[in-house]
Amino acid sequence: MPCSFSSKCKILSWVMTVSFHKYGDMFFPGTGDAKEIGEREGKFYAINVPLKDGIDDSSFTRLFKTIISKVVETYQPGAIVLQCGADSLAGDRLGCFNLSIDGAYFP
């Protein structure tokens, strides 16, 4: 997929992105299919993890730990930046997941 936010976007092979998110059913912005893995120099440096509505803390934690541990083992990053959207919390009017504040703790 071409860079959709700016014609000056750079594709980097030294930045890995892993995104856990809702995808499908005409859900904005329509990107994030598991088949979208990066392009050109950035191929294999993007992992999209589409989630089903209603995912709970236990399922999310298991999925997150499994995927992130494999990414860390494979790519051996020098730094990890975590950005979380609050619309994944249960009860959020924009969200459709069933996550709690307590579930965000990864011992």
N, C-alpha and C positions, 0 to 999 in steps of 0.2 A: 504494500500500500504506500503510495507517495506521501510525503510529509504534508499533512493537511493544515497545519497552523501557520506556516511561514515558508516562503520560497527559499529562505536562507537557512533552513534546518540542516544540520550535519548528521550524518550517520556514522556512529563511532563503534569500533570494534573493542573498545576498552571500557564501555559502560554496558552493564547487563541490567535489563529491567525484568522484573517478575511482577505480574499484575494479577491479583485475585479480585474478581469483579462479576457483576451480573452482565450477561450477554444474551442477545436474541430478542425475539418477539417485538421487533421494531424499537428496542430500547436504545435511547440516545447514548452515545453518539454513533452506534452501529459498528464500532470497531472492537477488537479484542477476541476474535475467534482464535481457538487453539492452534489453527493452522498458520496464523500470522506470527512468524518467528524472526522477523527482521529481514533486511534486504541489503544487497551489495556487501560492503565491508562489515555491516552490522548483522549479517545473517547468522542465526543461532545465538544472538545476544538479546533476544526478546522471548519471554515465556509468558503466555497468556493462560490463565486458569479461570475459565468461565464457571460460575457457581450457580446452582439451582436455587430458586426461591425457597425460603424457609430454612436454609442451612443453619445448624445450631453450633454452639461452642465446641462440643466434642468432635463433630465432623470436621469443622473448620480447622481446629487445632491439629488433628491427625493429618489432614491434607497439607496444611502449611508446613508442619515440621518435616514431613516426608519430602516435599518438594524443595524447601529451602536447604535442608541438610545435603541433598544431592547437588544442588547448585553450588553451595559452598565447597563441597568436596571436589567438584569438577573444575570450577572456575577460580577457586582460591582468591576471593576478593580481598583487596587491601582495606576496604571500607564498605559498610552497609548503611544505606539511608532508608528508613522506614517512614512512609507517609500513609496515614490512615484517614479514611473518610468516615464521618459519623453516620452517614446514611445506611450503614450496615447494621446499626444497632436496632434491636427489636423495638417496635413502636414508632420508629422514625417515619414521618409521612411520605418521604421520597423513597425510602428503602423497602426491601422485600425479604430481608434476611432476618434471622432470629438470634443475633449475637448479643452478648451482654458485656458490660464493662469488665466483669470478673473474668470472662472468657478471653480477654485480651492479654492475660498474664501467661507468659511462656517460661515456666521454670526450667 
